[in-house]
Protein backbone atom coordinates (compact mmCIF):
# COMPACT_ATOMS: atom_id res chain seq x y z
CA UNK A 1 0.00 0.00 0.00
CA UNK A 2 1.25 3.50 -0.80
CA UNK A 3 1.50 6.08 1.95
CA UNK A 4 -1.03 8.92 2.06
CA UNK A 5 0.11 11.99 0.17
CA UNK A 6 1.07 14.85 2.45
CA UNK A 7 0.49 18.49 1.63
CA UNK A 8 3.82 19.73 0.23
CA UNK A 9 5.52 22.92 1.31
CA UNK A 10 7.10 25.28 -1.21
CA UNK A 11 10.48 24.44 0.29
CA UNK A 12 9.96 20.77 -0.68
CA UNK A 13 10.02 21.66 -4.36
CA UNK A 14 13.30 22.04 -6.27
CA UNK A 15 13.90 24.74 -8.87
CA UNK A 16 12.35 23.82 -12.20
CA UNK A 17 14.99 24.14 -14.92
CA UNK A 18 14.15 24.08 -18.62
CA UNK A 19 16.72 24.00 -21.40
CA UNK A 20 16.33 25.06 -25.00
CA UNK A 21 19.19 25.12 -27.47
CA UNK A 22 18.19 26.99 -30.61
CA UNK A 23 17.61 30.44 -32.03
CA UNK A 24 13.80 30.60 -31.83
CA UNK A 25 11.81 29.24 -28.93
CA UNK A 26 8.62 27.62 -30.32
CA UNK A 27 5.09 28.66 -29.44
CA UNK A 28 4.23 25.45 -27.60
CA UNK A 29 7.18 26.10 -25.28
CA UNK A 30 5.85 29.57 -24.47
CA UNK A 31 2.50 28.04 -23.52
CA UNK A 32 4.27 25.67 -21.14
CA UNK A 33 6.40 28.40 -19.57
CA UNK A 34 3.46 30.74 -19.01
CA UNK A 35 1.53 27.95 -17.34
CA UNK A 36 4.23 26.70 -14.97
CA UNK A 37 5.28 30.24 -14.08
CA UNK A 38 1.97 30.75 -12.28
CA UNK A 39 1.84 27.34 -10.58
CA UNK A 40 5.29 26.00 -9.72
CA UNK A 41 6.02 26.87 -6.06
CA UNK A 42 9.77 27.28 -6.60
CA UNK A 43 11.91 29.30 -9.04
CA UNK A 44 11.50 28.50 -12.74
CA UNK A 45 14.50 28.87 -15.07
CA UNK A 46 14.86 28.76 -18.83
CA UNK A 47 18.46 28.09 -19.87
CA UNK A 48 18.80 29.20 -23.48
CA UNK A 49 21.14 30.54 -26.16
CA UNK A 50 18.52 32.48 -28.08
CA UNK A 51 19.18 36.05 -29.27
CA UNK A 52 15.56 36.90 -28.43
CA UNK A 53 14.56 35.06 -25.25
CA UNK A 54 10.95 35.36 -24.10
CA UNK A 55 10.04 37.73 -21.29
CA UNK A 56 7.61 35.80 -19.12
CA UNK A 57 6.72 36.91 -15.64
CA UNK A 58 7.88 34.27 -13.17
CA UNK A 59 10.45 32.71 -15.53
CA UNK A 60 14.14 33.51 -15.13
CA UNK A 61 15.58 33.44 -18.66
CA UNK A 62 19.31 32.83 -18.49
CA UNK A 63 21.71 32.68 -21.44
CA UNK A 64 23.87 29.69 -20.52
CA UNK A 65 26.66 30.81 -22.84
CA UNK A 66 27.73 33.24 -20.11
CA UNK A 67 29.08 30.41 -17.95
CA UNK A 68 28.78 27.14 -19.87
CA UNK A 69 31.95 25.48 -21.15
CA UNK A 70 31.25 23.17 -24.14
CA UNK A 71 34.75 21.64 -24.19
CA UNK A 72 33.66 18.30 -22.75
CA UNK A 73 30.63 18.09 -25.02
CA UNK A 74 32.84 18.62 -28.08
CA UNK A 75 34.33 15.18 -27.37
CA UNK A 76 30.84 13.74 -27.77
CA UNK A 77 30.35 15.63 -31.02
CA UNK A 78 33.61 14.28 -32.40
CA UNK A 79 32.54 10.66 -31.84
CA UNK A 80 28.79 10.92 -32.39
CA UNK A 81 27.15 9.37 -35.43
CA UNK A 82 23.81 11.08 -34.83
CA UNK A 83 22.22 13.26 -37.51
CA UNK A 84 23.21 16.79 -36.54
CA UNK A 85 20.88 18.29 -39.15
CA UNK A 86 17.70 16.65 -37.87
CA UNK A 87 15.42 19.42 -36.57
CA UNK A 88 18.23 21.85 -35.89
CA UNK A 89 20.37 19.34 -34.03
CA UNK A 90 17.63 17.84 -31.86
CA UNK A 91 19.53 14.67 -30.95
CA UNK A 92 22.69 16.58 -30.03
CA UNK A 93 20.80 19.16 -27.94
CA UNK A 94 19.15 16.26 -26.09
CA UNK A 95 22.57 15.13 -24.87
CA UNK A 96 24.14 18.55 -24.42
CA UNK A 97 21.48 19.59 -21.91
CA UNK A 98 22.99 17.15 -19.39
CA UNK A 99 26.26 19.06 -19.64
CA UNK A 100 24.45 22.39 -19.25
CA UNK A 101 22.36 21.20 -16.29
CA UNK A 102 25.38 19.72 -14.54
CA UNK A 103 27.34 22.94 -14.88
CA UNK A 104 24.30 24.98 -13.78
CA UNK A 105 24.23 23.06 -10.50
CA UNK A 106 27.93 23.74 -9.99
CA UNK A 107 27.70 27.45 -10.89
CA UNK A 108 24.63 28.16 -8.76
CA UNK A 109 25.53 25.91 -5.84
CA UNK A 110 22.09 24.26 -5.91
CA UNK A 111 21.99 20.71 -4.62
CA UNK A 112 19.01 19.58 -6.66
CA UNK A 113 16.75 20.42 -9.61
CA UNK A 114 13.80 19.21 -11.60
CA UNK A 115 14.24 19.32 -15.37
CA UNK A 116 11.39 18.84 -17.83
CA UNK A 117 11.17 19.13 -21.56
CA UNK A 118 9.04 21.95 -22.88
CA UNK A 119 6.39 19.62 -24.31
CA UNK A 120 5.71 18.03 -20.93
CA UNK A 121 2.56 18.93 -19.01
CA UNK A 122 3.38 19.05 -15.31
CA UNK A 123 0.80 18.47 -12.59
CA UNK A 124 1.13 18.76 -8.83
CA UNK A 125 3.95 16.59 -7.54
CA UNK A 126 2.58 16.35 -4.00
CA UNK A 127 5.30 15.02 -1.72
CA UNK A 128 7.07 13.10 -4.49
CA UNK A 129 10.38 14.86 -4.00
CA UNK A 130 10.38 14.11 -0.28
CA UNK A 131 9.73 10.46 -1.01
CA UNK A 132 12.49 10.27 -3.61
CA UNK A 133 14.91 12.02 -1.25
CA UNK A 134 14.12 9.35 1.34
CA UNK A 135 14.96 6.62 -1.19
CA UNK A 136 18.37 8.16 -1.72
CA UNK A 137 20.59 10.52 -3.71
CA UNK A 138 20.45 9.82 -7.44
CA UNK A 139 19.19 11.04 -10.79
CA UNK A 140 15.60 9.88 -11.30
CA UNK A 141 14.02 9.48 -14.75
CA UNK A 142 11.19 7.42 -16.27
CA UNK A 143 12.12 4.31 -18.24
CA UNK A 144 10.16 3.14 -21.28
CA UNK A 145 11.59 -0.33 -21.83
CA UNK A 146 14.60 -2.55 -21.30
CA UNK A 147 16.34 -0.69 -24.12
CA UNK A 148 15.30 2.94 -23.57
CA UNK A 149 14.78 5.55 -20.86
CA UNK A 150 13.93 9.23 -21.15
CA UNK A 151 14.87 12.57 -19.62
CA UNK A 152 11.65 14.37 -20.53
CA UNK A 153 11.34 14.50 -16.72
CA UNK A 154 14.47 14.36 -14.57
CA UNK A 155 14.86 14.89 -10.83
CA UNK A 156 18.39 15.22 -9.51
CA UNK A 157 19.23 15.38 -5.81
CA UNK A 158 22.86 14.35 -6.33
CA UNK A 159 25.21 16.55 -8.35
CA UNK A 160 27.78 13.76 -8.52
CA UNK A 161 25.24 11.41 -10.11
CA UNK A 162 24.51 13.95 -12.83
CA UNK A 163 28.24 14.42 -13.35
CA UNK A 164 28.53 10.64 -13.68
CA UNK A 165 25.99 10.71 -16.52
CA UNK A 166 27.98 13.45 -18.25
CA UNK A 167 31.20 11.47 -17.93
CA UNK A 168 29.51 8.34 -19.29
CA UNK A 169 28.15 10.22 -22.30
CA UNK A 170 31.74 11.23 -23.04
CA UNK A 171 33.06 7.72 -22.54
CA UNK A 172 30.36 6.03 -24.63
CA UNK A 173 29.90 8.59 -27.36
CA UNK A 174 28.98 6.86 -30.57
CA UNK A 175 27.44 3.81 -28.87
CA UNK A 176 23.83 4.92 -29.32
CA UNK A 177 21.21 7.59 -28.93
CA UNK A 178 20.48 9.42 -25.71
CA UNK A 179 17.52 7.24 -24.64
CA UNK A 180 19.42 4.02 -25.31
CA UNK A 181 22.41 5.20 -23.30
CA UNK A 182 20.26 6.35 -20.37
CA UNK A 183 18.79 2.86 -20.05
CA UNK A 184 22.32 1.40 -20.01
CA UNK A 185 23.37 3.87 -17.32
CA UNK A 186 20.44 2.69 -15.19
CA UNK A 187 21.61 -0.91 -15.60
CA UNK A 188 25.26 -0.13 -14.89
CA UNK A 189 24.72 2.32 -11.99
CA UNK A 190 21.44 1.26 -10.33
CA UNK A 191 22.10 3.23 -7.15
CA UNK A 192 23.00 6.45 -8.96
CA UNK A 193 20.58 6.50 -11.93
CA UNK A 194 17.11 5.24 -10.98
CA UNK A 195 13.88 4.68 -12.90
CA UNK A 196 10.58 6.07 -11.63
CA UNK A 197 7.26 4.38 -12.49
CA UNK A 198 5.88 5.04 -15.95
CA UNK A 199 3.39 3.22 -18.21
CA UNK A 200 5.05 -0.14 -17.61
CA UNK A 201 3.87 -0.07 -13.99
CA UNK A 202 0.25 0.20 -15.17
CA UNK A 203 0.21 -2.30 -18.04
CA UNK A 204 -0.18 -5.28 -15.69
CA UNK A 205 -2.45 -5.81 -12.70
CA UNK A 206 0.64 -6.17 -10.49
CA UNK A 207 2.81 -2.99 -10.74
CA UNK A 208 5.91 -5.02 -9.87
CA UNK A 209 5.69 -6.98 -13.15
CA UNK A 210 8.29 -4.82 -14.84
CA UNK A 211 11.32 -6.17 -16.71
CA UNK A 212 13.84 -3.76 -15.17
CA UNK A 213 14.55 -2.19 -11.77
CA UNK A 214 12.20 0.69 -10.96
CA UNK A 215 11.02 2.53 -7.86
CA UNK A 216 7.89 0.69 -6.73
CA UNK A 217 4.72 2.50 -7.76
CA UNK A 218 3.08 1.55 -4.47
CA UNK A 219 5.87 3.27 -2.53
CA UNK A 220 5.53 6.68 -4.16
CA UNK A 221 1.98 6.47 -5.52
CA UNK A 222 2.62 8.58 -8.63
CA UNK A 223 3.42 8.04 -12.31
CA UNK A 224 5.76 9.90 -14.68
CA UNK A 225 5.04 9.50 -18.38
CA UNK A 226 8.16 8.92 -20.44
CA UNK A 227 6.35 8.94 -23.82
CA UNK A 228 3.64 6.33 -24.55
CA UNK A 229 0.93 7.63 -22.19
CA UNK A 230 1.07 10.97 -23.95
CA UNK A 231 1.07 9.57 -27.49
CA UNK A 232 -1.73 7.14 -26.63
CA UNK A 233 -3.84 10.03 -25.40
CA UNK A 234 -2.79 12.93 -27.65
CA UNK A 235 -0.95 11.40 -30.60
CA UNK A 236 2.49 11.94 -32.08
CA UNK A 237 4.29 14.98 -33.45
CA UNK A 238 2.55 16.15 -36.62
CA UNK A 239 5.93 16.69 -38.30
CA UNK A 240 6.46 12.93 -38.36
CA UNK A 241 3.35 12.41 -40.52
CA UNK A 242 2.85 15.65 -42.50
CA UNK A 243 0.47 14.08 -45.06
CA UNK A 244 -2.11 12.57 -42.74
CA UNK A 245 -4.07 13.43 -39.57
CA UNK A 246 -2.73 12.78 -36.09
CA UNK A 247 -4.75 10.17 -34.20
CA UNK A 248 -4.61 9.06 -30.60
CA UNK A 249 -3.80 5.45 -29.62
CA UNK A 250 -0.28 5.78 -31.01
CA UNK A 251 2.98 4.41 -29.65
CA UNK A 252 6.48 3.68 -30.91
CA UNK A 253 7.22 -0.03 -30.69
CA UNK A 254 10.57 0.53 -28.99
CA UNK A 255 8.84 2.52 -26.24
CA UNK A 256 5.37 1.03 -25.81
CA UNK A 257 3.25 -1.99 -26.70
CA UNK A 258 -0.32 -3.17 -27.17
CA UNK A 259 -0.47 -3.50 -23.38
CA UNK A 260 -1.24 0.22 -23.34
CA UNK A 261 -4.82 -0.89 -24.01
CA UNK A 262 -4.91 -2.11 -20.40
CA UNK A 263 -4.49 1.44 -19.08
CA UNK A 264 -7.42 3.71 -18.24
CA UNK A 265 -7.29 7.50 -18.03
CA UNK A 266 -9.35 9.75 -15.80
CA UNK A 267 -9.38 13.48 -15.17
CA UNK A 268 -10.10 14.33 -11.54
CA UNK A 269 -12.06 17.57 -11.31
CA UNK A 270 -11.72 17.45 -7.53
CA UNK A 271 -7.91 17.28 -7.56
CA UNK A 272 -7.35 19.06 -10.92
CA UNK A 273 -5.11 16.30 -12.19
CA UNK A 274 -4.87 13.48 -14.69
CA UNK A 275 -4.96 9.96 -13.30
CA UNK A 276 -4.21 6.56 -14.80
CA UNK A 277 -4.81 2.99 -13.74
CA UNK A 278 -4.67 -0.58 -14.88
CA UNK A 279 -8.22 -1.40 -15.92
CA UNK A 280 -10.21 -1.99 -12.77
CA UNK A 281 -7.25 -1.12 -10.53
CA UNK A 282 -6.49 1.86 -8.28
CA UNK A 283 -6.01 5.26 -9.89
CA UNK A 284 -2.58 6.90 -9.65
CA UNK A 285 -1.94 10.59 -10.35
CA UNK A 286 0.30 11.52 -13.27
CA UNK A 287 2.82 14.17 -12.32
CA UNK A 288 4.03 14.57 -15.93
CA UNK A 289 2.46 13.88 -19.32
CA UNK A 290 4.70 13.95 -22.39
CA UNK A 291 2.68 15.75 -25.09
CA UNK A 292 4.59 14.63 -28.16
CA UNK A 293 1.99 16.19 -30.48
CA UNK A 294 2.81 19.61 -28.96
CA UNK A 295 -0.87 20.53 -28.43
CA UNK A 296 0.06 22.29 -25.21
CA UNK A 297 -2.95 24.61 -25.04
CA UNK A 298 -5.21 21.56 -24.94
CA UNK A 299 -2.88 19.82 -22.50
CA UNK A 300 -3.29 22.77 -20.11
CA UNK A 301 -7.10 22.82 -20.44
CA UNK A 302 -9.03 20.78 -17.88
CA UNK A 303 -11.95 20.38 -20.29
CA UNK A 304 -9.70 19.13 -23.09
CA UNK A 305 -7.87 16.72 -20.78
CA UNK A 306 -11.19 15.30 -19.55
CA UNK A 307 -12.34 14.82 -23.15
CA UNK A 308 -9.15 13.21 -24.41
CA UNK A 309 -8.92 10.99 -21.33
CA UNK A 310 -12.38 9.65 -22.16
CA UNK A 311 -11.47 9.21 -25.84
CA UNK A 312 -8.26 7.38 -24.92
CA UNK A 313 -10.36 4.77 -23.10
CA UNK A 314 -12.42 3.97 -26.20
CA UNK A 315 -11.74 1.14 -28.65
CA UNK A 316 -11.90 3.45 -31.67
CA UNK A 317 -9.20 5.93 -32.70
CA UNK A 318 -9.91 9.67 -32.52
CA UNK A 319 -8.47 12.57 -34.48
CA UNK A 320 -6.25 14.89 -32.46
CA UNK A 321 -4.87 17.11 -35.25
CA UNK A 322 -7.04 17.14 -38.42
CA UNK A 323 -4.27 18.00 -40.85
CA UNK A 324 -4.85 16.65 -44.40
CA UNK A 325 -8.11 15.12 -43.15
CA UNK A 326 -9.93 15.38 -46.50
CA UNK A 327 -7.08 13.75 -48.41
CA UNK A 328 -6.87 11.04 -45.75
CA UNK A 329 -10.53 10.09 -46.09
CA UNK A 330 -10.20 10.10 -49.88
CA UNK A 331 -7.36 7.59 -49.60
CA UNK A 332 -9.35 5.47 -47.15
CA UNK A 333 -12.36 5.64 -49.46
CA UNK A 334 -10.33 4.54 -52.48
CA UNK A 335 -8.75 1.70 -50.52
CA UNK A 336 -12.16 0.56 -49.30
CA UNK A 337 -13.60 0.73 -52.82
CA UNK A 338 -10.71 -1.31 -54.21
CA UNK A 339 -11.09 -3.92 -51.46
CA UNK A 340 -14.81 -4.26 -52.10
CA UNK A 341 -14.20 -4.52 -55.86
CA UNK A 342 -11.63 -7.29 -55.41
CA UNK A 343 -13.91 -9.17 -53.03
CA UNK A 344 -16.85 -9.03 -55.43
CA UNK A 345 -14.64 -10.00 -58.36
CA UNK A 346 -13.40 -13.10 -56.53
CA UNK A 347 -16.91 -13.94 -55.35
CA UNK A 348 -18.49 -13.76 -58.82
CA UNK A 349 -15.52 -15.60 -60.36
CA UNK A 350 -16.25 -18.53 -58.03
CA UNK A 351 -19.96 -18.39 -58.85
CA UNK A 352 -19.18 -18.49 -62.58
CA UNK A 353 -16.81 -21.42 -62.20
CA UNK A 354 -19.47 -23.40 -60.35
Secondary structure, DSSP 8 states (H G I E B T S, - for coil): ---------GGGS--EEEEE-SSS--HHHHHHHHHHHTT-SS-EEEEE--TT----TTEEEEEGGGT---HHHHHHHHH--S-TTTTTTHHHHHHHHHHHHHHHHHHH--S-EEEE-TTEEE---TTHHHHHHHH-SSEEEEE-SSS-EEEEEEEES-HHHHHHHHHHHHHTTTS--HHHHHHHHHHH-TTTEEEE--GGGTSSSSTT--SS----HHHH-EEE--SHHHHHHH---GGGGTTS-EESS---TTT--GGGGGEEEEEETTTTEEEEEETTS--EEEEEEE-TT--HHHHT-HHHHHHHHHHHTSSS--EEE-TTHHHHHHHHHHHHHHHHHHHHHHHHHHHHH-
